[in-house]
Amino acid sequence: MTTTYRPQADGIPMIDKSPVAVLDYLFDWLSLGWLQNGETISSFTTTVDTGLTLAPPASGSGLTATSITLWLSGGTVGTQYSVTVQITTSAGRTDARTIKVNVVKR
């Protein structure tokens, strides 16, 4: 699924989500140009604001060599939630990215 994030003044991208939707959200460090040649993601942790649910992935773990896919469900209409993914790479580097999920009625 392709999702469209809107840039915000604080620099944290935002995306709208229906409270009944269970959708995948991609965090891709390769497309950000952050990973060095041959470097891969070794592990990751996620932090999701209370009220939004980190759902089990539809298949697999959601981890590839260069990206993380999270499945999110729930939320209350009119509420914004933060979702952060922190990675550790094969080179021992760490980084974190955050998105905001704006729950809207559709």
N, CA and C atoms as a LAMMPS dump frame, in Angstrom:
ITEM: TIMESTEP
0
ITEM: NUMBER OF ATOMS
318
ITEM: BOX BOUNDS ff ff ff
-5.0000000000000000e+02 5.0000000000000000e+02
-5.0000000000000000e+02 5.0000000000000000e+02
-5.0000000000000000e+02 5.0000000000000000e+02
ITEM: ATOMS id mol type element x y z
1 1 1 N 0.843 -1.177 0
2 1 2 C 0 0 0
3 1 3 C 0.883 1.232 0
4 2 1 N 0.509 2.222 -0.777
5 2 2 C 1.234 3.481 -0.794
6 2 3 C 0.5 4.479 0.09
7 3 1 N 1.242 5.11 0.966
8 3 2 C 0.662 6.114 1.85
9 3 3 C 1.306 7.45 1.563
10 4 1 N 0.543 8.52 1.766
11 4 2 C 1.045 9.854 1.504
12 4 3 C 1.144 10.616 2.806
13 5 1 N 2.364 10.955 3.171
14 5 2 C 2.615 11.733 4.381
15 5 3 C 2.644 13.21 4.031
16 6 1 N 2.077 14.024 4.92
17 6 2 C 2.097 15.472 4.747
18 6 3 C 3.177 16.056 5.649
19 7 1 N 4.046 16.915 5.095
20 7 2 C 5.044 17.556 5.949
21 7 3 C 4.365 18.522 6.927
22 8 1 N 4.898 18.596 8.14
23 8 2 C 4.371 19.501 9.165
24 8 3 C 5.448 20.514 9.529
25 9 1 N 5.043 21.614 10.134
26 9 2 C 5.982 22.673 10.518
27 9 3 C 7.075 22.159 11.453
28 10 1 N 6.753 21.161 12.287
29 10 2 C 7.742 20.614 13.218
30 10 3 C 8.659 19.58 12.565
31 11 1 N 8.453 19.312 11.266
32 11 2 C 9.303 18.381 10.539
33 11 3 C 8.88 16.925 10.643
34 12 1 N 7.857 16.637 11.444
35 12 2 C 7.387 15.254 11.598
36 12 3 C 6.252 15.015 10.604
37 13 1 N 6.401 14.055 9.693
38 13 2 C 5.347 13.786 8.712
39 13 3 C 4.065 13.288 9.375
40 14 1 N 2.922 13.644 8.772
41 14 2 C 1.618 13.215 9.299
42 14 3 C 0.831 12.516 8.202
43 15 1 N 0.012 11.55 8.633
44 15 2 C -0.861 10.839 7.707
45 15 3 C -2.206 10.618 8.384
46 16 1 N -3.282 10.64 7.597
47 16 2 C -4.617 10.384 8.125
48 16 3 C -4.913 8.89 8.127
49 17 1 N -5.72 8.469 9.116
50 17 2 C -6.111 7.071 9.246
51 17 3 C -7.524 6.999 9.802
52 18 1 N -8.323 6.102 9.304
53 18 2 C -9.65 5.837 9.847
54 18 3 C -9.495 4.98 11.103
55 19 1 N -10.363 5.161 12.103
56 19 2 C -10.242 4.348 13.322
57 19 3 C -10.507 2.855 13.084
58 20 1 N -11.191 2.514 12.003
59 20 2 C -11.479 1.098 11.727
60 20 3 C -10.444 0.459 10.805
61 21 1 N -9.559 1.267 10.257
62 21 2 C -8.556 0.746 9.318
63 21 3 C -7.433 0.022 10.05
64 22 1 N -6.966 -1.06 9.44
65 22 2 C -5.749 -1.753 9.867
66 22 3 C -4.829 -1.697 8.645
67 23 1 N -3.821 -0.818 8.717
68 23 2 C -3 -0.544 7.54
69 23 3 C -1.516 -0.632 7.854
70 24 1 N -0.734 -0.805 6.789
71 24 2 C 0.715 -0.871 6.905
72 24 3 C 1.334 0.5 6.636
73 25 1 N 2.376 0.797 7.415
74 25 2 C 3.087 2.069 7.311
75 25 3 C 4.572 1.77 7.192
76 26 1 N 5.189 2.278 6.135
77 26 2 C 6.569 1.964 5.795
78 26 3 C 7.524 3.022 6.353
79 27 1 N 8.585 2.552 7.003
80 27 2 C 9.71 3.378 7.422
81 27 3 C 10.911 2.856 6.632
82 28 1 N 11.353 3.596 5.608
83 28 2 C 12.368 3.103 4.676
84 28 3 C 13.642 3.946 4.773
85 29 1 N 14.652 3.4 5.441
86 29 2 C 15.909 4.134 5.634
87 29 3 C 16.721 4.211 4.361
88 30 1 N 16.556 3.287 3.43
89 30 2 C 17.285 3.345 2.17
90 30 3 C 16.818 4.538 1.347
91 31 1 N 15.503 4.73 1.225
92 31 2 C 14.999 5.856 0.427
93 31 3 C 15.327 7.202 1.075
94 32 1 N 15.574 7.202 2.395
95 32 2 C 15.995 8.429 3.071
96 32 3 C 17.455 8.764 2.795
97 33 1 N 18.187 7.804 2.214
98 33 2 C 19.599 8.011 1.949
99 33 3 C 20.451 7.914 3.21
100 34 1 N 19.924 7.27 4.249
101 34 2 C 20.613 7.225 5.537
102 34 3 C 21.574 6.056 5.648
103 35 1 N 21.251 4.913 5.082
104 35 2 C 22.113 3.736 5.175
105 35 3 C 23.314 3.864 4.243
106 36 1 N 24.468 3.407 4.738
107 36 2 C 25.663 3.374 3.907
108 36 3 C 25.615 2.152 2.998
109 37 1 N 26.459 2.156 1.961
110 37 2 C 26.5 1.05 1.012
111 37 3 C 26.737 -0.27 1.741
112 38 1 N 25.834 -1.243 1.586
113 38 2 C 25.954 -2.548 2.2
114 38 3 C 25.457 -2.632 3.64
115 39 1 N 25.125 -1.502 4.243
116 39 2 C 24.639 -1.495 5.626
117 39 3 C 23.172 -1.931 5.661
118 40 1 N 22.816 -2.716 6.669
119 40 2 C 21.447 -3.208 6.797
120 40 3 C 20.927 -2.958 8.21
121 41 1 N 19.623 -3.079 8.361
122 41 2 C 18.995 -2.948 9.675
123 41 3 C 19.101 -4.297 10.386
124 42 1 N 19.69 -4.274 11.576
125 42 2 C 19.855 -5.503 12.362
126 42 3 C 18.687 -5.74 13.305
127 43 1 N 18.194 -4.657 13.915
128 43 2 C 17.088 -4.782 14.861
129 43 3 C 16.346 -3.453 14.939
130 44 1 N 15.129 -3.518 15.528
131 44 2 C 14.354 -2.292 15.682
132 44 3 C 13.432 -2.399 16.884
133 45 1 N 13.041 -1.241 17.402
134 45 2 C 12.023 -1.156 18.443
135 45 3 C 11.006 -0.109 18.007
136 46 1 N 9.792 -0.252 18.503
137 46 2 C 8.744 0.698 18.169
138 46 3 C 8.125 1.263 19.437
139 47 1 N 7.697 2.511 19.338
140 47 2 C 6.956 3.172 20.409
141 47 3 C 5.704 3.759 19.773
142 48 1 N 4.545 3.36 20.304
143 48 2 C 3.26 3.818 19.763
144 48 3 C 2.47 4.436 20.91
145 49 1 N 1.96 5.663 20.701
146 49 2 C 1.152 6.313 21.732
147 49 3 C -0.04 5.448 22.122
148 50 1 N -0.41 5.502 23.396
149 50 2 C -1.575 4.785 23.906
150 50 3 C -2.819 5.209 23.145
151 51 1 N -3.621 4.233 22.738
152 51 2 C -4.842 4.493 21.984
153 51 3 C -4.754 4.005 20.556
154 52 1 N -3.54 3.916 20.049
155 52 2 C -3.294 3.351 18.727
156 52 3 C -2.647 1.997 18.972
157 53 1 N -3.011 0.994 18.167
158 53 2 C -2.532 -0.36 18.409
159 53 3 C -1.561 -0.793 17.33
160 54 1 N -0.433 -1.341 17.772
161 54 2 C 0.513 -1.957 16.861
162 54 3 C -0.002 -3.369 16.602
163 55 1 N -0.524 -3.6 15.398
164 55 2 C -1.15 -4.869 15.055
165 55 3 C -0.097 -5.852 14.549
166 56 1 N -0.352 -7.137 14.691
167 56 2 C 0.571 -8.115 14.106
168 56 3 C 0.617 -7.915 12.594
169 57 1 N 1.797 -8.066 11.977
170 57 2 C 1.872 -7.893 10.525
171 57 3 C 1.059 -8.963 9.812
172 58 1 N 0.574 -8.617 8.639
173 58 2 C -0.22 -9.56 7.843
174 58 3 C 0.603 -10.79 7.475
175 59 1 N 1.894 -10.584 7.247
176 59 2 C 2.795 -11.706 6.984
177 59 3 C 4.215 -11.264 7.302
178 60 1 N 5.019 -12.141 7.824
179 60 2 C 6.405 -11.814 8.136
180 60 3 C 6.529 -10.899 9.333
181 61 1 N 7.752 -10.464 9.605
182 61 2 C 8.031 -9.65 10.783
183 61 3 C 7.925 -8.164 10.527
184 62 1 N 7.872 -7.764 9.269
185 62 2 C 7.853 -6.34 8.946
186 62 3 C 9.236 -5.755 8.779
187 63 1 N 10.285 -6.563 8.975
188 63 2 C 11.671 -6.108 8.86
189 63 3 C 12.28 -6.61 7.565
190 64 1 N 12.847 -5.688 6.782
191 64 2 C 13.679 -6.076 5.64
192 64 3 C 15.079 -5.549 5.926
193 65 1 N 15.976 -5.723 5.019
194 65 2 C 17.352 -5.258 5.21
195 65 3 C 17.425 -3.736 5.345
196 66 1 N 16.454 -3.023 4.757
197 66 2 C 16.56 -1.559 4.718
198 66 3 C 15.303 -0.817 5.171
199 67 1 N 14.259 -1.558 5.582
200 67 2 C 13.013 -0.885 5.959
201 67 3 C 12.257 -1.662 7.034
202 68 1 N 11.322 -0.964 7.663
203 68 2 C 10.429 -1.546 8.658
204 68 3 C 9.005 -1.226 8.212
205 69 1 N 8.125 -2.219 8.254
206 69 2 C 6.71 -1.99 7.993
207 69 3 C 5.935 -2.296 9.262
208 70 1 N 5.174 -1.299 9.745
209 70 2 C 4.334 -1.47 10.917
210 70 3 C 2.88 -1.522 10.49
211 71 1 N 2.103 -2.345 11.176
212 71 2 C 0.657 -2.406 10.969
213 71 3 C 0 -1.735 12.16
214 72 1 N -0.833 -0.723 11.896
215 72 2 C -1.488 0.034 12.958
216 72 3 C -2.997 -0.079 12.841
217 73 1 N -3.653 -0.151 14.003
218 73 2 C -5.116 -0.19 14.034
219 73 3 C -5.611 0.695 15.164
220 74 1 N -6.927 0.96 15.139
221 74 2 C -7.57 1.696 16.225
222 74 3 C -7.367 3.193 16.149
223 75 1 N -7.527 3.812 17.309
224 75 2 C -7.422 5.251 17.415
225 75 3 C -8.785 5.888 17.587
226 76 1 N -8.784 7.101 18.096
227 76 2 C -10.001 7.871 18.341
228 76 3 C -10.052 9.046 17.373
229 77 1 N -11.196 9.231 16.721
230 77 2 C -11.365 10.341 15.776
231 77 3 C -11.033 11.656 16.471
232 78 1 N -10.254 12.489 15.778
233 78 2 C -9.867 13.792 16.3
234 78 3 C -8.591 13.776 17.124
235 79 1 N -7.951 12.614 17.227
236 79 2 C -6.732 12.482 18.022
237 79 3 C -5.538 12.218 17.11
238 80 1 N -4.401 12.832 17.448
239 80 2 C -3.147 12.575 16.746
240 80 3 C -2.257 11.722 17.639
241 81 1 N -1.616 10.735 17.044
242 81 2 C -0.746 9.81 17.757
243 81 3 C 0.653 9.855 17.152
244 82 1 N 1.659 9.681 17.978
245 82 2 C 3.036 9.568 17.501
246 82 3 C 3.434 8.104 17.456
247 83 1 N 4.169 7.755 16.402
248 83 2 C 4.702 6.408 16.224
249 83 3 C 6.186 6.572 15.894
250 84 1 N 7.044 5.934 16.685
251 84 2 C 8.488 6.052 16.489
252 84 3 C 9.097 4.674 16.291
253 85 1 N 9.987 4.581 15.311
254 85 2 C 10.761 3.367 15.072
255 85 3 C 12.232 3.723 15.259
256 86 1 N 12.915 2.959 16.114
257 86 2 C 14.355 3.123 16.305
258 86 3 C 15.042 1.888 15.772
259 87 1 N 16.101 2.092 14.985
260 87 2 C 16.838 0.973 14.397
261 87 3 C 18.273 0.928 14.916
262 88 1 N 18.848 -0.257 14.831
263 88 2 C 20.293 -0.47 14.977
264 88 3 C 20.73 -1.151 13.698
265 89 1 N 21.86 -0.7 13.146
266 89 2 C 22.312 -1.237 11.861
267 89 3 C 23.472 -2.213 12.035
268 90 1 N 23.798 -2.871 10.934
269 90 2 C 24.91 -3.819 10.909
270 90 3 C 26.239 -3.131 11.2
271 91 1 N 26.293 -1.813 11.043
272 91 2 C 27.501 -1.04 11.348
273 91 3 C 27.493 -0.518 12.787
274 92 1 N 26.427 -0.864 13.555
275 92 2 C 26.342 -0.428 14.942
276 92 3 C 25.787 0.969 15.131
277 93 1 N 25.292 1.582 14.046
278 93 2 C 24.694 2.914 14.161
279 93 3 C 23.234 2.787 14.58
280 94 1 N 22.712 3.817 15.244
281 94 2 C 21.296 3.84 15.619
282 94 3 C 20.665 5.113 15.099
283 95 1 N 19.366 5.028 14.843
284 95 2 C 18.6 6.186 14.383
285 95 3 C 17.142 5.941 14.715
286 96 1 N 16.38 7.004 14.79
287 96 2 C 14.939 6.892 15.047
288 96 3 C 14.197 7.851 14.133
289 97 1 N 13.009 7.428 13.706
290 97 2 C 12.11 8.263 12.901
291 97 3 C 10.726 8.201 13.515
292 98 1 N 10.034 9.344 13.489
293 98 2 C 8.689 9.455 14.046
294 98 3 C 7.734 9.95 12.975
295 99 1 N 6.512 9.407 13.001
296 99 2 C 5.419 9.935 12.194
297 99 3 C 4.269 10.263 13.141
298 100 1 N 3.371 11.12 12.682
299 100 2 C 2.129 11.377 13.403
300 100 3 C 0.989 10.77 12.607
301 101 1 N 0.081 10.114 13.315
302 101 2 C -1.096 9.516 12.69
303 101 3 C -2.302 10.301 13.197
304 102 1 N -3.011 10.936 12.276
305 102 2 C -4.188 11.732 12.575
306 102 3 C -5.423 10.882 12.281
307 103 1 N -6.185 10.555 13.316
308 103 2 C -7.338 9.679 13.116
309 103 3 C -8.555 10.529 12.742
310 104 1 N -9.14 10.19 11.592
311 104 2 C -10.263 10.938 11.041
312 104 3 C -11.385 9.992 10.66
313 105 1 N -12.607 10.511 10.645
314 105 2 C -13.762 9.734 10.201
315 105 3 C -13.804 9.792 8.685
316 106 1 N -13.982 8.63 8.066
317 106 2 C -14.041 8.586 6.591
318 106 3 C -15.317 7.928 6.158
